[in-house]
Amino acid sequence: MKRPARVRALFALAVIALSLYIAATVPVRLGLDLRGGTQIVLETRSTPTAEADKEATGRTLEVLRGRIDALGVSEPTIVPSGDNRIIVELPGVQDPRKAADVLGRTAQLSVHPVLGPGSGRPKGKDERLLPDESGERLRLGAASLTGRDVEGAEARFDPQSGAGWHVTVDFEDDEGWARLTGEAACHPAGDPQRRVAIVLDDKIISSPQVDPSVSCGAGITGGSTQITGSFSSDEARELALLIHGGALPVPVETVEQRTVGPTLGAEAVAASTWAAVVGTALTAVFIVVVYRLMGILAVLALACYGLISYAALAALGATLTLPGLAGFVLTIGMAVDANVLVFERAREEYAARRRPSGRSALTAGFKGAFSAIADSNITTLIAAVLLFLFASGPVRGFGVTLGIGVLASMISTLLITRVLAEYAVARRWVHRRPRSTGIASTGRVRDLLTRRDPQLMRRPRRWLAVSAGVLVLTASGVAVRGLDFGVEFTGGRLIEYSTARPVDPDRARAALADAGFPQAVVQSSGDDGLTVRTEKLGNAEAAEVAEVVGGLGGGAEKVRDELIGPSLGDELRRNALIALGLALGAQLLYLAVRFRWTFGTAAVGALAHDVVILIGIFAWLGKPVDGVFLAALLTVIGYSVNDSVVVFDRIRELRSRHRGAPPAQVANRAILQTFPRTVNTGIGAAFVLTALAVLGGSSLTDFALALLIGLAVGTYSSVFTAAPLAIELDGRGAAPRGTKPAAPPAAASRDRRGSRHEPAEEGAGPAPAGRPTGGARPGSRP
C-alpha cells in the first residue's frame, strides 16, 4: 500500500474509532417535539423606568431559572436568544397554562400598613385602595417592604392547628418587619389598622391581624410571618414560588409557545426510524444491484456516514428535532450521490482505456468527480447555513442536521469509500474478475444513450417554452387559491387534538362558532385528529375549545399546541423572504465564481423555477406553508442545484478540451454523460423520501411530499431549464463565421468488446473521426 493510501486508511480508522467512542458515551439530546413537553419563548418589554436591554434580560433569566427549579421539572432548559428573548424548555409539561402564568408574572411583592377601611379615592400620593381576600376595600399606605427584602418562602402543611396549607415568609430586613408590625400592634383588636397587607401584583393576597401577644412598638422579631388562607397544595406552592422568586426586572410577554404530547413524539421517532430503515435498505439494495462490489462497499461507507453524523450531533450538543430527524434521513439519500458520481466516472475511465484496471479507473474516477462533489455539496451547505442563521426552533435544528450530514457524506465518500475501494480492487481475485467490481461495464442507461444518441439540446428554446408553461400553470395556484400560511408566519394559535371518534370538521366549525369562536379554522388531521387554528387564543379560551372538541369527539387529547405572537409571526415571515433571497444570491455568487456568470444565472434561474413550482403546487393542493415547509423549500434550493452543478461541471470540462465547439453540442454531450448519475442518484433519494412520506407519519408527510416534488422538478430543470438557459445566455449557438469548427466533444467509437463508449476525460487520446454526436451539425445554429 502506497503512503498516501496508508495515510488515508489510518485517518479513516481514527475517524471511525472516535465516532464510535462519542456515540457510545455521549447521548444525543432530543427536542421536545420528539420527547414531549412545552417550549415557551419569552420577550422582555421596556417600561418607563427600565429598558429591556441585554443586561436586564440576563437578570430576568436568572429570576426565571429560580422559578423553573422550584417547579420541579426534570432537565429544564433556559437559554437567552438575542438581546431580549428567552427560550424555556420544560420536558414532560403538558399544561403550558400554569408554566406560562408562573414564568410570565412580574410578581411585584410589597408589604403595606393598613390605614383603615377604603372609600372614595386615595387621599395621598402613596396611598392605594385595594380589596382584601373577602372583597372589603382597604386603604393602604406606602410599601414598607418589597420582594427584594424576601429571604425565602416555603409552602407548609400544619395538620395540628387545622390551618391547612400556608406559606411561611422570611424577611431579610428584621428591623423593617418589626417596625411595621409594632406600629400595627398599637391599634385595638378588630381595628383594620391592626392588619398588615401583603400585596402581590396589585392584589392583596393576605391581610392578617397582628397577634394580640405582640406589644405596641415592639413588633414581631425574627423577620418571619405566615400567610394563611384557604390554600390548596398547588396554590400554596405557586404562591411560595412567586414570592421566593422575587420580582422580574422588566415585564415579559409570551411570544411563542409549543406543546407536544409524549405519544406524538414517540410515534414520530418510531415512524422516522422505521422510514429510515426501510428507505436505507431499499437504497442499499439498489446500489448493490447496480454497482456490485463497489455498491457493497458504498453501503458500508453509508453506515459509517450514519455513525459519523450521529457522533457529530452528540459532540456538538445539538438538539435533534423532528425536522432534524427528517433531515438526517434525507441526507442518507444525498450521501449516495457522491458515491454514484465516483462510480459513474470510474466506469467512463475503465471503458475508455486500452488496458483498463480497476485501480487506475477508480483513481481517475475520484479525481474527475472531486470538483462536482465539492461544488454540489457546498451549494447544499449554503442552504443549511442560511437555515441556521435565519430560522428558529425545530427548523433551525434541521439546518444543523443538514449541514452535519453534508460534511459527513463528503468524509464517508472521499475517505472511507476510497479506502475500502482501493483495498478491494488490489485483491487478486477481484483483478481476475473485473466485472464483479461494477465499474467494468458501462451500464444499461449509458449503453442506451450511446445507441440512441438523442439530440436533446437541438432546440433549447422549446424546452424553455415548456418550462415557462409549467411555471405559469403552477404559479397561478397562488393567485387563484392563495397560500395557507401557518401560524409561524401569521401569528395565532394552532392546537391539534386526538379524539375518541372521528369528528366532522364542518360540525366542529359550527360548534366552535356557537361557542364564541367564529374565526376558528378547523381541519381534519388523520383518521381521529382535528386541528383548530385561530388568530388569538388565550389559555382559558383554549380550555373552552378543548371542551367543545371533546364533547363532539367523545373526549379529546391535546397532542400539539403552538402559540405564535403577531410580532414573531411578522419576523419569521420577513426572515423567510430574506433567507430565500440570500440563498438565491449566494448560489449565484458561488456559481459565478466557480464557473462563469452565465452558468450562475442559469442555475439560479432554474432554482427560482423550482421554488415557484413547489410553492404553486402546494397552493393548488391547499397544503400549509409553515416552518417545516420552509425547511423543505430551502433544502430543495440546495438539493436541486446539485444536478445543475454536475452538468455544468462536465460542460466546463468539455469546453476546456474542445474550445470553439458550439455550446449546444457541448451541453448535449455533458447531459448524456452525466445522465446515468442523475437517474441512479434520483432513484436512491426517491426510495428514502418515499419511505419517509409513506411511513414517516402525518407530521412528516407534507415535508416528504415537498422534497419529492423538489426532487422531480429539480431533476427536470437541471437538464431542460438550466442547460438551455445557459446556452441562450452564452450567445454562441454556432461557431463564429470564418473559423473552422472544433472537433466534436465526444465522438462515438467501439472498444474491443464491441460496445460504444466515450473517450476518457483524463489521459485519453484525441477523439476518433466519425459521425458527430453533438447537438447540431457544425456551423448550424441549434
C-alpha positions in Angstrom: 0.0 0.0 0.0 1.4 3.4 -1.0 2.0 6.0 1.6 -1.0 8.3 0.6 -3.3 5.3 0.7 -1.9 4.3 4.1 -2.4 7.7 5.5 -6.0 7.8 4.2 -6.6 4.4 5.8 -5.2 5.4 9.2 -7.2 8.6 9.1 -10.4 6.8 8.3 -9.8 4.3 11.1 -9.2 7.3 13.5 -12.5 9.0 12.4 -14.5 5.8 12.8 -12.9 4.9 16.2 -13.6 8.5 17.5 -17.2 8.4 16.2 -17.8 5.0 17.9 -16.4 6.4 21.2 -18.6 9.5 21.1 -21.7 7.6 20.0 -21.2 5.1 22.9 -20.5 7.7 25.6 -22.4 10.9 24.7 -26.2 10.7 24.2 -27.9 12.9 21.6 -30.3 15.4 23.2 -33.9 15.0 21.8 -36.0 18.0 21.2 -39.4 18.5 22.9 -41.2 17.6 19.7 -39.6 14.1 20.0 -39.9 13.5 23.7 -42.9 15.7 24.6 -43.1 18.8 26.7 -43.5 22.6 26.4 -41.3 25.2 24.9 -42.0 28.9 25.7 -40.3 31.9 24.2 -40.5 35.0 26.3 -39.7 38.5 25.2 -38.7 41.2 27.7 -40.5 44.6 27.4 -39.2 48.0 28.3 -41.0 50.2 30.9 -40.8 53.9 31.6 -38.3 53.1 34.3 -36.4 50.1 32.9 -35.1 49.3 29.5 -35.3 45.7 28.2 -31.6 45.5 27.2 -29.3 42.5 27.2 -28.4 43.1 30.9 -32.0 43.3 32.0 -32.8 40.2 30.0 -29.9 38.4 31.7 -31.2 39.3 35.2 -34.7 38.2 34.2 -33.3 34.9 33.0 -31.7 34.3 36.5 -35.0 35.0 38.2 -36.8 32.7 35.9 -34.2 30.0 36.5 -35.1 30.0 40.1 -38.8 29.8 39.4 -38.2 26.9 37.0 -36.1 25.0 39.5 -38.9 25.4 42.1 -41.4 23.9 39.6 -39.6 20.6 39.9 -39.3 19.9 36.1 -36.6 17.4 35.3 -33.9 18.6 32.9 -35.3 22.0 32.1 -33.5 24.3 29.7 -33.5 28.1 29.8 -31.2 30.0 27.4 -31.1 33.6 26.0 -31.9 34.2 22.4 -30.7 37.6 21.2 -30.8 40.6 23.4 -34.4 40.4 24.6 -35.7 36.8 24.2 -35.5 33.8 26.5 -36.2 30.2 25.4 -37.6 27.9 28.1 -38.0 24.2 27.5 -39.9 22.1 30.0 -39.8 18.4 29.2 -42.9 16.5 30.3 -45.0 19.6 31.0 -48.2 19.1 29.0 -50.2 22.0 30.5 -48.5 25.2 29.4 -51.0 27.4 31.1 -49.6 27.0 34.6 -46.0 27.3 33.5 -46.7 30.3 31.4 -48.5 32.1 34.2 -45.8 31.4 36.7 -43.0 32.4 34.3 -44.6 35.5 32.9 -45.9 37.1 36.1 -43.8 40.0 37.3 -44.5 39.1 40.9 -44.2 42.5 42.3 -44.5 41.8 46.1 -44.9 44.5 48.7 -46.0 44.8 52.3 -48.1 47.7 53.4 -49.6 49.2 56.6 -53.4 49.3 56.6 -54.6 52.9 57.2 -58.2 52.0 57.6 -61.3 51.0 55.5 -61.2 52.3 52.0 -63.8 54.5 50.4 -63.8 57.1 47.7 -60.4 58.0 46.2 -56.9 57.6 47.8 -56.1 60.7 49.9 -52.4 60.7 49.4 -50.0 60.1 46.5 -48.6 56.9 48.1 -52.0 55.6 49.2 -53.8 52.7 47.4 -57.3 51.3 47.7 -57.4 47.5 47.2 -60.0 44.8 48.1 -58.9 42.3 50.6 -59.5 38.5 50.4 -63.2 38.9 51.3 -63.7 41.8 49.0 -63.6 44.6 51.6 -61.8 47.6 50.4 -58.8 48.8 52.4 -56.8 51.9 52.3 -53.1 51.1 52.2 -50.1 53.2 53.0 -46.7 53.3 51.2 -44.9 50.0 50.9 -42.7 49.2 53.9 -41.1 46.1 52.4 -40.8 44.7 48.9 -40.0 41.4 47.2 -36.2 42.3 47.3 -36.4 42.0 51.1 -37.7 38.4 51.0 -35.1 35.9 52.1 -37.2 32.8 51.5 -40.7 31.4 51.2 -42.0 27.9 51.7 -45.3 26.1 51.5 -46.1 24.1 54.6 -49.0 22.0 55.9 -50.0 22.1 59.6 -52.4 19.3 60.4 -52.4 20.1 64.2 -53.7 23.6 64.1 -56.2 23.0 61.4 -54.8 25.9 59.4 -54.1 23.5 56.5 -51.7 24.8 53.8 -50.0 28.1 54.5 -46.9 30.0 53.3 -44.0 30.9 55.6 -42.2 34.1 54.5 -38.8 35.1 55.9 -37.7 38.7 55.5 -34.0 39.9 55.4 -35.0 43.3 56.9 -35.8 42.2 60.5 -36.0 45.8 61.7 -38.4 46.8 59.0 -40.7 43.9 59.7 -40.6 44.5 63.4 -41.3 48.3 63.0 -44.2 47.6 60.7 -45.9 45.0 62.9 -45.1 47.1 66.1 -47.0 50.1 64.7 -49.9 47.9 63.8 -50.0 46.4 67.3 -50.7 49.8 68.8 -54.3 49.6 67.5 -57.0 47.6 69.3 -58.1 44.2 68.1 -60.7 44.3 65.4 -59.4 47.7 64.1 -58.4 47.4 60.4 -55.2 49.4 61.2 -54.0 46.4 63.3 -53.7 44.4 60.0 -50.8 44.2 57.6 -51.5 43.8 53.9 -49.2 41.6 51.7 -49.8 42.7 48.0 -48.8 40.6 45.0 -49.2 42.2 41.6 -51.7 44.8 42.8 -53.8 42.2 44.7 -54.0 41.7 48.4 -53.2 38.0 48.9 -53.2 38.2 52.7 -54.0 40.8 55.3 -53.6 39.2 58.7 -54.0 41.0 62.0 -51.0 41.2 64.3 -51.3 38.7 67.1 -52.6 40.1 70.4 -49.5 38.9 72.2 -47.4 41.5 70.2 -47.0 44.6 72.2 -47.2 48.1 70.8 -43.9 49.4 69.4 -42.1 46.0 69.9 -43.4 44.2 66.8 -42.6 40.7 65.6 -38.9 40.0 65.8 -37.1 37.4 63.7 -38.5 38.7 60.4 -40.8 35.8 59.8 -44.6 35.6 59.1 -47.2 33.2 57.9 -49.7 33.7 55.1 -52.8 31.7 55.8 -55.9 31.2 53.8 -58.0 28.6 52.1 -55.0 27.4 50.0 -54.8 24.1 48.2 -51.4 22.4 48.0 -50.8 23.7 44.4 -51.9 27.2 45.3 -49.6 27.4 48.3 -46.6 26.1 46.4 -47.3 28.5 43.5 -47.6 31.4 45.9 -44.3 30.4 47.7 -42.6 30.1 44.3 -43.7 33.6 43.2 -42.7 35.2 46.5 -39.3 33.5 46.7 -38.5 34.1 43.0 -38.8 37.8 43.5 -39.7 40.4 41.0 -38.7 40.4 37.4 -36.5 43.4 36.4 -38.7 44.0 33.4 -42.1 42.6 32.3 -42.1 39.6 29.9 -44.5 38.5 27.2 -45.0 35.0 25.8 -44.4 35.4 22.0 -44.2 31.7 21.2 -45.5 28.5 22.9 -45.3 25.0 21.7 -46.6 21.8 23.4 -46.1 18.3 22.1 -47.7 15.3 23.7 -45.4 12.4 24.6 -47.3 10.0 22.4 -46.9 12.2 19.3 -43.1 12.5 20.0 -42.7 8.7 20.5 -44.7 8.0 17.3 -42.7 10.5 15.4 -39.4 8.8 16.5 -40.7 5.3 15.7 -42.1 6.4 12.3 -39.0 8.2 11.3 -36.7 5.4 12.4 -38.8 2.8 10.5 -38.8 5.1 7.4 -35.0 5.4 7.7 -34.5 1.6 8.0 -36.8 0.8 5.0 -35.6 3.7 2.8 -32.0 2.9 3.5 -32.5 -0.8 2.9 -34.1 -0.2 -0.5 -31.4 2.3 -1.4 -28.7 -0.2 -0.4 -30.2 -3.0 -2.4 -30.4 -0.7 -5.5 -26.8 0.4 -5.1 -25.6 -3.2 -4.7 -27.6 -4.3 -7.8 -26.2 -1.5 -10.0 -22.6 -1.4 -8.7 -22.0 -4.9 -7.3 -18.8 -5.0 -5.2 -18.4 -1.2 -5.2 -22.1 -1.0 -4.2 -21.4 -3.2 -1.1 -18.5 -1.0 -0.1 -20.6 2.1 -0.6 -23.3 0.7 1.7 -20.6 0.1 4.4 -19.4 3.7 3.8 -23.1 4.9 4.3 -23.2 3.0 7.6 -20.1 4.9 8.6 -21.7 8.1 7.4 -24.6 7.5 9.8 -22.2 6.8 12.7 -20.2 10.0 11.9 -23.4 12.1 11.7 -24.7 10.8 15.0 -21.4 11.3 16.7 -21.1 14.9 15.4 -24.6 15.7 16.7 -23.7 14.3 20.1 -20.3 16.0 20.2 -21.7 19.5 19.3 -24.5 19.1 21.8 -27.1 19.7 19.1 -30.7 19.0 19.8 -32.3 16.5 17.4 -35.8 17.7 16.5 -38.4 16.2 14.3 -37.4 18.1 11.1 -33.8 17.4 12.1 -34.6 13.7 12.2 -36.1 14.0 8.8 -33.1 15.9 7.6 -30.9 13.0 8.9 -33.0 10.6 6.9 -32.8 12.8 3.8 -29.0 13.1 3.9 -28.8 9.4 3.7 -30.2 9.7 0.1 -27.9 12.7 -0.6 -24.8 10.7 0.6 -25.5 8.2 -2.2 -24.9 10.9 -4.8 -21.2 11.3 -4.2 -20.6 7.6 -4.4 -22.6 7.4 -7.7 -20.6 10.3 -9.1 -17.3 8.5 -8.4 -18.5 5.1 -9.7 -20.0 6.5 -12.9 -16.8 8.5 -13.6 -14.8 5.3 -13.0 -17.0 3.4 -15.5 -16.2 6.0 -18.1 -12.5 5.8 -17.4 -12.5 2.0 -17.5 -14.3 1.8 -20.8 -12.0 4.4 -22.4 -8.7 2.8 -21.6 -6.8 0.4 -23.8 -5.6 -1.6 -20.9 -8.1 -0.9 -18.2 -7.7 -1.8 -14.5 -10.0 -1.3 -11.6 -7.3 0.6 -9.6 -6.5 3.1 -12.3 -10.2 3.6 -13.2 -11.1 4.3 -9.5 -8.2 6.7 -9.1 -9.2 8.7 -12.1 -12.9 8.4 -11.1 -12.2 10.0 -7.7 -10.0 12.7 -9.3 -12.5 13.5 -12.0 -15.6 13.6 -9.7 -14.0 15.7 -6.9 -14.9 19.1 -8.3 -18.6 18.1 -8.9 -18.8 16.5 -5.4 -17.3 19.6 -3.8 -19.5 22.1 -5.7 -22.7 20.2 -5.3 -22.2 19.7 -1.6 -21.2 23.3 -1.0 -24.3 24.6 -2.6 -26.4 22.4 -0.2 -24.2 23.6 2.7 -25.1 27.2 1.8 -28.8 26.4 2.3 -28.0 24.7 5.6 -26.1 27.7 6.9 -29.0 30.0 5.9 -31.4 27.8 7.8 -29.2 28.0 10.9 -28.8 31.8 10.7 -32.4 32.8 9.8 -34.7 30.1 11.1 -35.6 29.2 14.7 -36.7 26.3 16.8 -37.1 22.9 15.0 -36.4 24.4 11.6 -33.0 25.7 12.8 -32.3 22.2 14.1 -33.0 20.9 10.7 -30.3 23.2 9.3 -27.8 21.9 11.8 -28.5 18.3 10.9 -28.4 19.0 7.2 -25.1 20.7 7.5 -23.6 17.9 9.5 -25.0 15.4 7.0 -23.4 17.2 4.1 -19.9 17.2 5.7 -20.3 13.6 6.9 -21.2 12.5 3.4 -18.1 14.0 1.9 -15.9 12.3 4.5 -17.6 8.9 4.0 -17.2 9.1 0.2 -13.9 10.8 -0.3 -12.2 9.0 2.6 -13.9 5.8 3.7 -15.3 4.7 0.3 -12.0 5.4 -1.3 -10.0 3.4 1.3 -12.4 0.4 1.0 -12.5 0.5 -2.8 -8.7 0.8 -3.2 -8.2 -2.1 -0.9 -10.7 -4.3 -2.7 -9.5 -3.7 -6.3 -6.0 -4.5 -5.2 -7.0 -8.1 -4.4 -6.1 -10.7 -6.9 -9.5 -12.4 -7.1 -11.0 -9.0 -7.9 -8.4 -8.3 -10.6 -9.2 -11.7 -12.2 -13.0 -10.9 -12.1 -13.2 -7.3 -13.2 -16.9 -7.4 -13.9 -17.6 -8.1 -10.2 -16.4 -4.6 -9.3 -19.4 -3.0 -11.0 -17.2 -0.4 -12.8 -16.0 -2.7 -15.7 -19.3 -2.3 -17.5 -20.8 1.0 -18.7 -24.3 0.2 -17.5 -27.7 -0.1 -19.3 -28.6 3.6 -19.2 -25.3 4.7 -20.7 -25.4 2.0 -23.4 -29.0 3.0 -24.3 -28.0 6.7 -24.6 -24.9 5.7 -26.7 -27.1 3.7 -29.1 -29.8 6.3 -29.4 -27.6 9.4 -29.1 -30.6 11.8 -28.6 -30.1 15.4 -29.6 -31.8 17.0 -26.6 -30.3 20.4 -27.0 -31.0 20.8 -30.7 -33.8 23.4 -30.0 -33.2 24.7 -26.4 -35.9 27.4 -26.7 -38.6 24.7 -27.0 -37.6 23.4 -23.6 -37.6 26.9 -22.2 -41.1 27.4 -23.5 -42.2 24.2 -21.9 -40.7 25.2 -18.6 -42.3 28.6 -18.8 -45.7 27.0 -19.4 -45.4 24.7 -16.4 -44.2 27.7 -14.3 -47.3 29.8 -15.3 -49.7 26.9 -14.7 -48.4 26.1 -11.2 -47.8 29.7 -10.1 -51.4 30.5 -11.0 -52.4 28.5 -8.0 -51.0 31.3 -5.7 -53.3 33.8 -7.5 -56.3 31.5 -7.7 -56.2 29.7 -4.3 -53.7 31.7 -2.3 -51.2 30.4 0.2 -52.3 28.9 3.5 -49.7 30.4 5.8 -49.2 28.5 9.1 -49.2 30.2 12.5 -45.4 30.6 12.3 -46.0 33.3 9.7 -49.4 34.8 10.6 -49.3 34.6 14.4 -52.0 32.9 16.3 -52.6 29.5 17.9 -52.8 26.0 16.4 -54.0 23.1 18.6 -54.2 19.5 17.4 -56.4 17.1 19.2 -56.8 13.3 19.1 -60.4 12.4 19.6 -62.0 9.1 20.6 -64.2 9.1 17.4 -63.9 10.9 14.1 -65.3 14.5 14.1 -66.6 16.2 11.0 -64.7 19.5 10.6 -67.8 21.4 9.4 -69.7 20.3 12.5 -66.8 21.2 14.8 -66.5 24.6 13.0 -70.2 25.3 13.6 -70.0 24.3 17.3 -67.0 26.5 17.9 -68.8 29.4 16.2 -71.7 28.9 18.6 -69.2 28.9 21.5 -67.8 32.3 20.5 -65.0 31.3 18.1 -66.4 32.2 14.7 -63.0 32.8 13.1 -61.6 29.4 14.0 -60.2 27.4 11.1 -60.9 23.7 11.6 -59.2 20.9 9.6 -59.0 17.1 9.9 -55.7 15.6 10.8 -55.6 11.9 10.2 -58.4 9.5 11.0 -59.2 10.7 14.5 -57.4 14.0 14.6 -58.6 17.6 14.4 -56.7 20.9 14.3 -58.1 24.2 15.4 -56.3 27.5 14.3 -57.3 31.0 15.4 -55.6 34.4 15.3 -55.7 34.9 19.0 -56.5 32.4 21.7 -55.6 32.6 25.4 -55.1 29.6 27.7 -58.6 30.0 29.2 -60.2 30.2 25.8 -58.1 27.2 24.7 -59.7 25.2 27.5 -63.1 26.1 26.2 -62.1 24.9 22.7 -60.9 21.7 24.1 -64.2 21.2 25.9 -66.2 21.7 22.7 -64.0 19.3 20.7 -64.1 16.8 23.4 -67.8 16.9 23.5 -68.0 16.2 19.8 -65.4 13.5 19.7 -66.2 11.6 22.9 -63.1 13.1 24.6 -60.1 14.9 23.2 -56.4 14.7 24.0 -54.2 17.6 23.0 -51.2 16.3 21.1 -49.8 19.6 19.8 -50.2 23.2 20.8 -48.4 26.1 19.1 -48.8 29.8 20.0 -47.0 32.4 17.9 -47.3 36.1 18.8 -48.1 38.5 15.9 -44.8 40.3 16.1 -42.9 37.0 16.0 -45.0 35.9 13.0 -44.1 39.0 11.1 -40.5 38.5 12.0 -40.5 34.8 10.8 -42.2 35.8 7.5 -39.7 38.5 6.9 -36.8 36.2 7.7 -38.1 33.6 5.4 -38.1 36.1 2.5 -34.6 37.2 3.5 -33.4 33.6 3.6 -34.8 32.8 0.2 -33.3 36.0 -1.3 -29.9 35.3 0.2 -30.0 31.7 -0.8 -30.5 32.6 -4.4 -27.9 35.4 -4.2 -25.4 33.1 -2.6 -25.9 30.4 -5.2 -25.5 32.9 -8.0 -22.3 34.3 -6.5 -20.7 30.9 -5.8 -21.5 29.5 -9.2 -20.4 32.7 -10.9 -17.0 32.4 -9.2 -16.7 28.7 -9.8 -17.9 28.7 -13.4 -19.0 31.8 -15.2 -21.8 34.3 -14.8 -23.9 32.7 -17.5 -23.8 29.4 -15.7 -24.6 31.0 -12.3 -27.5 32.9 -13.8 -28.9 29.8 -15.5 -28.6 27.8 -12.3 -30.3 30.4 -10.2 -33.0 30.8 -12.8 -33.6 27.1 -12.6 -33.7 27.3 -8.8 -36.3 30.1 -8.9 -38.2 28.0 -11.4 -38.2 25.1 -8.9 -39.2 27.2 -5.9 -42.1 28.8 -7.7 -43.4 25.5 -9.0 -43.2 23.9 -5.5 -45.0 26.8 -3.9 -47.6 26.8 -6.7 -48.3 23.1 -6.3 -48.7 23.5 -2.5 -51.1 26.3 -3.2 -53.2 24.1 -5.6 -53.2 21.3 -3.1 -54.2 23.6 -0.2 -51.2 22.5 1.9 -49.9 24.7 4.7 -46.9 26.9 4.2 -45.3 26.7 7.6 -41.9 26.4 9.2 -41.4 22.8 8.1 -42.3 23.7 4.5 -39.7 26.5 4.7 -37.1 23.8 5.7 -38.2 21.7 2.7 -38.1 24.7 0.4 -34.6 25.7 1.4 -33.5 22.1 1.1 -34.8 22.0 -2.4 -32.8 25.1 -3.2 -29.6 23.3 -2.1 -30.6 19.8 -3.4 -32.0 20.6 -6.8 -28.9 22.7 -7.7 -26.8 19.5 -7.4 -27.9 18.2 -10.8 -27.2 21.6 -12.4 -23.8 21.8 -10.8 -22.9 18.3 -12.1 -24.0 19.1 -15.6 -22.2 22.5 -15.6 -19.0 20.9 -14.2 -19.0 18.5 -17.2 -19.7 21.3 -19.6 -16.8 23.3 -18.2 -14.5 20.3 -18.6 -15.6 19.5 -22.2 -15.3 23.2 -23.2 -11.8 23.4 -21.9 -10.9 20.3 -24.1 -12.8 21.4 -27.2 -12.6 25.2 -27.4 -14.8 26.8 -30.0 -17.3 23.9 -30.1 -21.0 25.0 -30.3 -22.4 25.4 -26.7 -25.5 23.3 -27.6 -23.3 20.5 -28.8 -21.2 20.6 -25.7 -24.2 20.8 -23.4 -25.9 17.9 -25.1 -22.8 15.7 -24.6 -22.5 16.8 -21.0 -26.1 15.9 -20.3 -25.8 12.4 -21.9 -22.5 11.7 -20.0 -24.0 12.7 -16.6 -27.5 11.3 -17.1 -26.7 7.8 -15.6 -25.6 9.5 -12.4 -28.8 11.7 -12.5 -31.0 8.6 -12.8 -29.2 6.5 -10.2 -29.0 9.3 -7.6 -32.6 10.2 -8.1 -33.8 6.7 -7.6 -31.7 6.3 -4.4 -33.1 9.6 -3.0 -36.6 8.7 -4.1 -36.5 5.5 -2.1 -35.7 7.3 1.1 -38.2 10.2 0.5 -41.0 7.8 -0.4 -40.4 5.8 2.7 -40.5 9.0 4.7 -43.8 10.1 3.0 -45.5 6.7 3.5 -44.1 5.6 6.8 -43.0 8.8 8.5 -46.4 9.7 10.0 -48.7 12.6 9.4 -46.2 15.1 10.9 -43.7 14.4 8.1 -46.0 13.7 5.1 -46.1 17.2 3.8 -42.3 17.6 4.4 -41.5 14.5 2.4 -44.1 15.4 -0.3 -42.4 18.8 -0.8 -39.0 17.1 -1.1 -40.3 14.6 -3.6 -41.7 17.4 -5.7 -38.5 19.3 -5.4 -36.5 16.1 -6.4 -38.6 15.6 -9.6 -38.7 19.3 -10.6 -35.0 19.8 -9.8 -34.0 16.8 -12.0 -36.1 18.1 -14.8 -34.9 21.7 -14.5 -31.2 20.8 -14.4 -31.5 19.3 -17.9 -34.3 21.1 -19.6 -34.2 24.6 -17.9 -30.7 25.3 -16.6 -28.8 23.9 -19.6 -31.0 25.6 -22.3 -30.9 28.8 -20.4 -27.1 28.7 -20.2 -27.0 28.1 -24.0 -29.1 31.1 -24.6 -27.2 33.3 -22.2 -23.9 32.2 -23.7 -25.0 33.7 -27.0 -22.7 31.4 -29.0 -25.1 28.8 -30.6 -22.7 28.3 -33.5 -19.1 28.7 -34.2 -18.0 32.1 -35.4 -18.0 32.7 -39.2 -14.7 32.2 -40.9 -13.4 29.7 -38.4 -13.2 26.0 -38.6 -15.4 24.3 -36.0 -13.6 22.3 -33.4 -13.8 18.6 -33.3 -17.0 17.2 -31.6 -16.5 17.0 -27.9 -17.1 13.2 -27.8 -17.5 11.1 -30.9 -18.6 7.5 -30.6 -16.3 4.6 -31.1 -16.2 0.9 -30.2 -13.8 -0.8 -27.9 -12.5 -4.3 -28.3 -15.6 -5.7 -26.7 -17.8 -4.2 -29.4 -19.6 -1.6 -27.1 -19.7 2.1 -27.8 -18.1 4.4 -25.3 -16.9 8.0 -24.8 -13.2 8.9 -24.7 -11.7 9.4 -21.3 -11.7 13.0 -19.9 -8.2 12.4 -18.4 -5.3 11.0 -20.4 -7.3 9.9 -23.5 -6.1 10.5 -27.0 -8.0 12.6 -29.5 -11.5 11.6 -30.4 -11.6 9.3 -33.4 -13.1 10.6 -36.5 -16.7 9.7 -37.2 -20.2 11.0 -37.2 -20.7 14.0 -34.9 -22.7 13.2 -31.8 -23.3 16.7 -30.6 -26.5 18.6 -30.5 -26.2 20.0 -34.1 -24.2 19.8 -37.3 -21.1 22.0 -37.1 -21.8 25.5 -38.4 -25.5 25.3 -37.9 -27.5 27.1 -35.2 -29.2 24.7 -32.7 
